[in-house]
């Protein structure tokens, strides 16, 4: 992947492209999330001590002429600063280093957590700004060393070089399901209550192919029934709001029964 930053130091526009061929992040993809359901995923990484700098299109002016340099250069990495964006509403991303800055060879984590409030795919982007050093040999001038951020001494001028962006960038797609689309309108089916865990009210959704009576029951961990009601369903998706404000914190189970089929799901009350 081509990594680019621009500099205005040249009469004609030129660029350095920074690239890292190895994906430093694990896992390589994210498990899906659901609206109203607590999500927690840790992304781990280790900052390499070296990276590859692609120099396509880069030239150093000397006496008005560009200096050719190799198409790629090895670079030593000092540190990289990471940021995350594009998270679904209701979620946050937290690096274990508050600054998001990690030295070469150091491992770190990014924790994605929270309860999504909007469904659909989320394009999560981890962006990097990397510091380091590299060098190359140019005709007449000889060896040229430079740092990023820093300057390149071109013999007749010092060219500013910013920190390298995108060296350790990573893009993730997080699919956030609303749950409702998972219901089969042609059969009696149910999905996980949302939100879950919950402290007050939560919504239990199910579908039926016809109008029928559906029994909703809530049980505690010992199997004791703590709530029961009968629902006159409509054809298709049905949503029932359950108020668990009077329940103690802990694990419970809800069951839905239409007389011939039963669904049971675990849910959690959290204060």
ABEGO torsion letter per residue (X at the ends): XBBBBBBAABABBBBBBBBBABBABOBABBBBBBBGBBBBBBBBBBBBABBBBBABGBBBBBGGBBBBBBABBBBBBABBBBBBBGBBBGBBBBBABAAGBBBBGBBBBBBBBEBBABBEBBBBBBBBBBBEBBBBBBBGAEBBBBBOBEBBBAGABBBBBBBBBGAABBBBBBBBBAGAAABBAABBBBBBBOBOBBABBBBBBBBBABBBBBBBBBBBAAGBBABBBBBBBBBEBBBBBBBAAABBBEBBBBBBBAGABBBBBBBBBBX
